[in-house]
Amino acid sequence: MTWSDIGVLALRGLAGGTLVMVFTIIGEAGKPKAFSGLFSAAPSVALASLAVTLLFEDVNRARLDTVGMVVGGIGMSSCCVLAAIAIPRTRAVWGSAIAWTGWAAVSLGLYWAVFVGAR
């Protein structure tokens, strides 16, 4: 890892943290308050990381990153659906385990289909 790589990582962290704060302030100003956490976490970090990638790396790397973000988002959505179904029917620990297992299966399956199997 070179000093320029460390600088890009530091810039990603700074940009991500700044956008988290901005989205948190926007979320706190709006209603309902439950959305402040939703919009201040993953989307702001993803946008900051994508912006830094576009500034300091090539467009192909940014495209791969966005495809990875979509794959992760689909996996996260499947985790949420499984959690909403499994947790009321089982205990919280088992429902969470089912949801996380579903997330891993969907995300890894899509990762393989998009990045490994497509070659």
Buried (B, 14 or more C-beta within 10 A) or exposed (E): EEEEEEEBEEBBBEBBEEBBEEBBEBBEEEEEEEBBEEBBBBBBBBBBBBBBBEEBEEEEEBEEBEBBBEBBBBBBEBBEEBBEBBBEEEEEEEBBEBBEEBBEEBBEBBBEEBEEEEE
